[in-house]
Amino acid sequence: MRRSVALLSLALCTVGAGGIASPAFGEAPVGSAYPRAVAAGYKALTLCSAMFDGGRTQEQAEALELDGIYPEYSPLMKELVAESDEDSATVLVAYSATVPPRSASWHKGQGCTLRPIGWALPKDATPPRAKFVSPLELLETDAAAWPQGDTDAVLMKAPKTLAPVAAKAFVPEVYGANTRTTAVVVVSGGKIAAEQYAEGFTLHTAQRTWSVAKSLTATLIGAVAQQGWIRIDNYANIPEWDNAVLDPRRNITVDHLLRMSSGLYTPDPGSRTDALYFGGGTVQELATSWPVEVAPGTRFRYSNTDTLLAVRAVRASAPSEAEFQAWPGQFFASIGMTRTTAERDWRGNFILSSQVWTTARDLARFGLLYLNQGQWNGKRLLPLDWDKDVAKAFGPQPEGPMGYGLSFWLLNHSPGVPEDTFAAIGNRGQYVVIVPSRQVVIVRRAEDPAGSGFDIARFTADVLAALPAKKK
């Protein structure tokens, strides 16, 4: 069983959170310039976000974040030369003698935005933005008491047996060949019981969440459901599906989208969206055009598109465009996730299927919200029983050892792991494991190469075994 869980982890990293190249999202004829353009966009956006969201240097990011990526782009990373400019917080990557370089620019509170292929950046143009301040610098909010800030965050009497288990996650062969762990944080009883970082990473270093963002999205949608913006059992309000009589997609609810059961056609599991993530396409152009293939609620099919559509429905249902644009940032700040940034496409759509940058400690705070049953500092942020609903295997389920709830994976059939355990999982080895019955959150960040797999179920079991059992 543990081996099968590890294999599922590998599948998520290579298909579910990324996937096989999709013709509709950018597969091109041999010899086409398009793959080089997408690879240049991958490099420009990744470097921009790693440097200005994450606090990494260009050299660090090129050596790790751009190493071990999708095999069709990997050979191009060293060939394509990036130019970064801290004054304008912009990264340029040239790929053609006849087309302008791919470019990505950072704006405070918004992260980096990738421009479309062919977009010419005016000479000497400085994108309008606030002055760049490294995310590694201290913030006033850091002085607040944990978990709102970082003061008194560490459990002083942490079990001595736990630190050696956390350290094993950094040894490549223990939980999976060729793995590259960058951070581990274990929260027990509300405090940090173990914390370790790889060289070049700190408690304030942000990394891309990849598909952990899908679980963040479900949480963000829960928050606006609590405020009355949206009902997840209502049909998704997608403006591009504007004919209520003729368009069968009008039968898809937000709940269907969050449970990956929309019934929409996608050419492969995961519906890899390179043209959106790295090509500079937009959600309106690329996520809203798929037709219905089977009746909603009758098939599980893991899909970036479903998450993007759920967020599109929130945008259309928000009280105002300004409130929508402020939505993720305000929510993250409310629970102390001050170094978490949700990035957008160039038309202002949040790419919340993957493109969030955050720290290990911020993800630990995210997990704590669920241990606190959706409440923070005595205030209810998520609907009553939302924490139970996201961990409920309702509707069609994936094959394999893990079930699926409301945009969370369920580790409910793993030896040594309690049945109530659920997790946010993303490409390149991103994990947030939440164990309500043990009041434990386990965060593992990484830059695992494509093709590797980290056995999160075995690591979770080992961490729990090193902690004292919860008193009855």
Helices and strands as residue ranges (DSSP letters): H 2-11, I 12-16, G 23-25, H 34-52, H 58-63, H 74-79, E 82-85, E 90-93, E 102-107, E 111-114, G 140-143, H 162-168, E 181-188, E 191-197, E 207-208, H 212-227, G 248-251, H 254-258, H 274-277, H 283-286, H 304-317, H 321-334, E 341-342, E 356-358, H 360-371, E 375-376, E 379-380, H 386-389, E 403-404, E 409-410, E 422-426, E 430-435, G 436-438, E 440-446, H 456-466
